[in-house]
Amino acid sequence: MSGSPDSGGVDGDAGTAPTHFSFFYTGLDALRRLSGSPNGFGGDLRFGMPTGIEGADKICQTIAEGEGFTDRTWRAFLSALQGPDGQRVDAIGRIGEGPWYDRSA
């Protein structure tokens, strides 16, 4: 998942992240907590949203906010053959040009 002041998932201690970090990955434990299921979201990423892309973004944002990272919008690094507007969605195009910094770096 990726984030920038205008745009990126999180497991760990919010107090250890560098101020310039711009992406994180999330694990099954975070997805289980959020979904309330031992299977996480089981492949259905809509999370109350119309599409899986929008739902995946909401999942990222919710997990990040739960860790205290509220200063940016987080987006899933996810591609799709057809997005909400019917056009192809490329993961790299959704998160911007970088550079990206891992929160554990």
C-alpha positions in Angstrom: 0.0 0.0 0.0 1.2 3.4 -0.7 0.6 6.9 0.6 1.6 10.4 -0.1 0.3 13.7 1.2 -2.2 13.4 -1.7 -2.5 9.7 -2.3 -1.1 3.7 -0.4 -1.1 -1.2 4.4 0.3 -1.4 8.0 1.3 -3.8 10.7 3.6 -2.6 13.5 4.4 0.2 15.9 3.5 3.6 14.6 6.2 5.1 16.7 9.0 3.5 14.8 8.1 4.8 11.3 10.3 7.4 9.7 8.5 10.6 8.9 9.2 10.2 5.2 7.9 6.7 4.8 5.4 6.3 1.9 4.4 2.6 1.8 3.8 -0.3 4.0 2.6 -3.9 3.5 -0.1 -5.5 5.6 -0.5 -9.0 6.7 -3.3 -11.5 7.2 -3.6 -10.6 10.9 -4.6 -7.0 10.0 -7.1 -8.2 7.4 -8.5 -10.7 9.9 -9.0 -8.0 12.5 -10.7 -5.6 10.1 -12.9 -8.2 8.4 -13.7 -10.2 11.5 -13.1 -13.4 9.6 -10.2 -15.9 9.9 -10.0 -15.8 6.1 -9.6 -12.0 5.9 -11.7 -10.7 3.1 -11.5 -14.0 1.1 -10.9 -12.3 -2.2 -13.8 -9.9 -2.0 -12.2 -6.5 -1.4 -15.3 -4.3 -1.8 -15.5 -3.6 2.0 -18.8 -1.8 1.6 -17.7 0.0 -1.6 -19.0 -0.4 -5.1 -15.7 -2.0 -6.5 -12.8 -4.0 -5.2 -10.4 -1.2 -6.1 -12.3 1.3 -3.9 -12.7 -1.3 -1.2 -9.0 -2.1 -1.2 -8.3 1.6 -0.8 -10.7 1.8 2.1 -9.1 -1.2 3.7 -5.6 0.4 3.4 -6.9 3.7 4.8 -8.7 2.0 7.7 -5.7 -0.1 8.7 -3.3 2.9 8.4 -5.6 5.1 10.5 -5.8 2.4 13.1 -2.0 2.5 13.4 -2.1 6.3 13.8 -1.1 7.2 10.2 -3.7 9.9 9.4 -1.6 12.5 7.6 -2.2 11.1 4.1 -4.5 9.2 1.9 -3.5 5.5 1.5 -4.1 3.5 -1.7 -3.8 -0.2 -2.4 -1.0 -1.1 -4.9 -3.5 -2.9 -7.1 -4.3 -3.2 -10.7 -7.5 -4.2 -12.4 -8.7 -4.8 -16.0 -11.6 -2.5 -15.4 -11.9 0.3 -12.8 -14.9 2.3 -11.6 -14.8 4.3 -14.9 -14.6 1.2 -17.0 -10.9 1.8 -17.9 -7.9 -0.3 -17.1 -6.3 0.5 -13.7 -2.5 0.2 -13.3 -1.1 0.0 -9.8 1.9 2.2 -10.4 -0.4 4.9 -11.9 -2.5 5.0 -8.8 0.3 5.8 -6.4 2.5 8.3 -8.2 6.1 8.5 -9.1 7.9 8.2 -5.8 10.5 7.9 -4.5 8.9 5.5 -2.1 10.3 4.8 1.4 9.5 1.6 3.4 8.3 2.4 6.9 10.9 0.0 8.3 13.8 1.7 6.6 
